[in-house]
Amino acid sequence: MTDKIAIIGFGNIAKAIITPLLDKKLIHPENIYCVVNSEKSLENVKKKYKYNVNVYKSGSKESRIIWDCQVKLLSVKPQNLKDITEAHNLKIKENLLISILAGVSLNTLSQKFPNHRCVRVVTNIPITVRKGLTGIAWSENLTIDQKQFAKKLFENTSKIYEFPENYLDIFLALTSSGPAIIALIIEALSDGGLSGGLQKKLSEELVMEMILGTISLIKENNLTTSELKNLVTSPSGTTISALRVLEKNSVRSALIESIVSAHNRSKEFS
């Protein structure tokens, strides 16, 4: 991998991306240069992060060293992008900037960082347990080596999909907003178990194990969701009774509309 990587914003997602590379010794801690936004974050990284990486507070004179790194991972909050200014007279050519900022387009990135070749990435929170989904859109002038490097950053923690940029908003809606929707479903189903007399913790455990088992059944037997539903739905039985209530209350439509709404919101940010 490259000698030096700058991390602009070292939060949970950035740590999830970089830590496996350090674990596998694909890059060394002394070659990681992080910039954080507050003294609290600075001290937190220094005291609690398991690797002794270089870390600086944004705006400090020392933090300008990040512009000497050929690769930058941009992971600040989107509203803080305006506070970042590309250095003039960069020493290194063919600089690569990889952004995981939600809703920030390649066009915006290219205008903000004219001396960089830009990559737009959408990933999701399961990346923190190495079960992420990552969508990547490339700008036009990237080299093959730069594309390979960008994918290598994420391949240890997520499954990678390459898309034209206009697909990233729906990818974000489905995969980044999706975990919160799934959490809501788990919570609601476990409350149903609670109403039937189960303890809350046990009910949540049963729901999560049921979901994992259902996913395994579908994937291992190459079933469609309709086929799975038909397997467990018998005439006048408990399952069709439950499904009837969901359909009566437009749960299917509500779930569809939740993704449509998230998709539209992501496009507004772009």
Sequence and secondary structure as in RCSB ss.txt:
>XXXX:A:sequence
MTDKIAIIGFGNIAKAIITPLLDKKLIHPENIYCVVNSEKSLENVKKKYKYNVNVYKSGSKESRIIWDCQVKLLS
VKPQNLKDITEAHNLKIKENLLISILAGVSLNTLSQKFPNHRCVRVVTNIPITVRKGLTGIAWSENLTIDQKQFA
KKLFENTSKIYEFPENYLDIFLALTSSGPAIIALIIEALSDGGLSGGLQKKLSEELVMEMILGTISLIKENNLTT
SELKNLVTSPSGTTISALRVLEKNSVRSALIESIVSAHNRSKEFS
>XXXX:A:secstr
  S EEEES SHHHHHHHHHHHHTTSS GGGEEEEESSHHHHHHHHHHSSS  EEEETTSSGGGGGGGSSEEEE 
S GGGGGG    SS SSSSEEEEE  TT  HHHHHHH TTEEEEEEE  GGGGGT EEEEEEE TT  HHHHHHH
HHHHTTTEEEEE  GGGHHHHHHHHTSHHHHHHHHHHHHHHHHHHTT  HHHHHHHHHHHHHHHHHHHHHTT  H
HHHHHHH  TTSHHHHHHHHHHHTTHHHHHHHHHHHHHHHHHHH 
